[in-house]
Amino acid sequence: MVAKKKLRVGVVGCGNISTAYFRLAPLFKGVRMVACADLKPELAETQAKAFGLRAMTVDGLLADKDIDIVVNLTVPAAHYPISKAALDAGKHVYSEKPFVLSLKEGLDLKKRAEKKGLRIGSAPDTFLGGAHQQARALVDAGKIGKVTSGVCHVMNHGMEHWHPNPDFFYAPGGGPILDLGPYYVSSLVQLIGPVAKVAAVTSIPQARRTISNGPRTGESVPVGTPTTIHALLHFANGAVVTLNASWDVWSHGHAPIELYGEEGTMLVPDPNFFGGTVGLTRQDKPVKKLPAWNHPLGVPNQQSPRGPLANYRTIGLADMALGILEDRPHRCSLDFALHAIDIMTAILQSGETGKFVTLTTNCERPAALDPATARRMMA
């Protein structure tokens, strides 16, 4: 039985991503947006007016006893200090990706949360989408047998072509592994399980990037983190997956994720999105595109340049709130997010050292989210 009570949510960070959280949170049970804050007060005022919230200072929001959960939508470098301050103030925390920028930071937050009996959750939650849960159900049902290997590709030519201020994408803590990698790593772990060790080769082909959109067009920004990464992930169950992440590729013909099993192959759509088409083949048969699963988190609910799009960001936040209210684990959990950070930072470490890196964290695969359970979570 889903509890009727809702936990009150305050958002720190009122940039572009906040609009999705404010707009989509009402789709789900368990949460009610009540306040927002930003270091730029005018941003908080604008979002508060648009969505019927209280605009507050950051310190005021963290100290407010009427707020149960703080959603951390700040820039990645601020994720740790803001989450730390929220936990110290007695609030549950849900963070945008990447959860933190180092394993040390994540372990410190874990210690603080456990000491106070608080929950931590973290995006991405796109792996809970209809297409990715369809893939999960097929893997769990043994439709391709045991997964033995796979490949992932997340490659384009960077952010300076569309983002007017792309500097932070190319600073330490950015790059394709920590910016886009969370979607792919989370999808792989929920499908296959935890990773045991990684190896990688990394490079910075362009030392500077030239902005080609907005008022700073023509200005160049320095690159301080690898933008081409070829990584090898050795999973605890023995599967081996190659992950290629790059912002130095103009175009390519690779599928986002291909999983190879003892009995067949599965093509998984882009894990940056909730929907898409799953492809499946048994042994040497041709790959078939499967009909969309009847899952509420795969139904298109907005238009985009790509066409109709399923966007249900905040399902991870709602699932955490309901987990608190129902006294059950939540799917975008602390240990899951911490393991993802361990994987990604180990990839970067391996690129620097040229050595395999053995992971020190572990996690359980998040519970699957079948259509009936997802429907019960909808408002």
Order of alpha helices (4+ residues) and beta strands (2+ residues): beta-alpha-beta-alpha-beta-alpha-beta-alpha-beta-alpha-beta-alpha-beta-alpha-alpha-beta-beta-beta-beta-beta-beta-beta-beta-beta-beta-beta-alpha-alpha-beta-alpha
